[in-house]
């Protein structure tokens, strides 16, 4: 089901992503839910789409997600 706020996101998202990346995930997930709501595997589809949206703007550097182009030592 769609998420109302970033506080509603699962810990696998909220516990690892910075706030802006969580907002990207939320928007992409909810949009995918609306677009693919007829599919019986909607939850998995929406999660894949949302993570894809995050990965277009962020990457993992060590244990942290940082904006693309940023490098954390």
N, C-alpha and C positions, 0 to 999 in steps of 0.2 A: 504494500500500500504506500502511497506517496507520503513523504515526510513534510510536516508543517514547518519545522525549524531545524537548525543544525543541532539543537539539543536532542532531537529525536533520532538522529543518525546512530547506526550501530557503533559500538566501541571500536570495531575494526576500521572504521573511518574516522570518527571523532578523536580517538585515542592516538592517531598517527599523523593526521593531516593538519597543517596550519589552517586558521580560520578561513582565509580566502579560498583555499583549496576545498574546504568543506562546503563553502557556498557554491562553488562550481559543481561539486558532486551533487548537492541537493537539487540545483536547477536542472542538471542533466538527467538525473534519476527521475524527477517528476515529469519532465518533458517526455522522456522515453516511456514512462508509465502511460501517459496520455496517448502517445503515438502507437504503442504496441499493446494496449490494454486487452485486445482480443486474443493474444497469444497465451496458451496455457502455461508457458514457461516465462511469464512476464517478469517475475522477480529476478531471475538470473539474467535475462536480457537487459533489464534496466540497470542492474549492477555493472555489467560489462560495459555498457554505454557510458555510465557515469565515471567509471575508472578510466576509460579511454579519454574522456573530456579532461579529467584531472591531469593525465599524462601528457596532454598537449601543452600544458602550461607549467607543469612541475615535474621534477625528477627526483629520484632518491639519491642522496649523497650520504653515504654511511648509513646511519639510522634515521636520518631526517629527510623530509620532503622539502625541497627548496625550489624556487622559481627557476625555470629554464634559463640558462646563461649565468646562474649563480653557482659558485663553487665554495663549499665550506671545507676548510682544512680538517 
